[in-house]
Amino acid sequence: MAGLTRRQGLVWVATLWPAGLAWADDGPAYADIAGELPNLQFEMILASSGAPVTAADFAGHPVILYFGFTRCTDTCPLTMENAAKLVRKMGADGQQLRVLFVTIDPAYDTPAVLKKYLENFGVAPVFDGLHGTIAQLAALAKRYGVEYTAVTSADAPDPVSGITHSDAVYGFGPSGKARYILGTLAQGKANIDLVAGLMKPLLKT
């Protein structure tokens, strides 16, 4: 799944990739997308509380946004583990980050399931999940060019084979402006120092 979904997620990133910078073996380390994508905007359910939230609830915090599903066995847990390493690397500053995991499998990934899954990597409010209706998910995915397959049912016999998704990781500033695609967070040998260097200045904007 990872090879297919990475191509889906990063084909258009190539057009934004800074000239002269080499791609890593499994994709670009990051792309500056300031002014290229719209501000963060959504209406969903927050996994930790079960309450409705919007992007405005995260104002003042840099946000890392990722689309995945809890039954994923490769890129999703890898990306969340790399995000956890980033939070630890940034120390006290890392506690200002908000890592939001948007499920593309809402039939199975209830808010309670999302909450339990994300506790493997960190705790709220730094790590949290977003659960939406089919329409809410489709709107948010379309807003940022995320592709995914039809959502499976909760009792699908082989759910992983029926779900694919692009695996771009988005970084937003505290005002909600799109700033980076953090490709390295979805890579096996993530450059955590690089991402920390990109995210720290956003704490002051």
C-alpha angles and dihedrals in degrees: 000000000000096000093049096044094046090057090049093049099044107036092097092040088071089070090057097041111120113254115252096024117116123229118239117244091264099034142302119320092224144332127214106230100171107151093006100090132037125261120275110280132163146128113216145128119278111230097215095055106018088229129129115262138180132198088265089070089068097049112137094032129091107240130212110200124196133171116215145112135250095238090059111118103195130021098024099057090038091054093047092048090051089049089052090052089051092052091050092046091054093052113193090000089058090065088067092061122096115208108196120193111199111202117223088189102062093157089069102020101071116176088262092052091047092049093052093046095051092050085073087071107027144323135262136304090031095043118034141148133235120215121187144168119267089262094048092049093047092050094050093045092049090049091062101030095253116160124203139160126253111295113260127227120259092249099044108146095226107017099168093061090052098052129070130162142170111260106211115143115216127209120202130187122238090265090057096254116145109245112161148009101221100206094167092067088068093051130096092234100040119190097228093171090057094052092045088054091052097045101043095069089053089066088070099046 
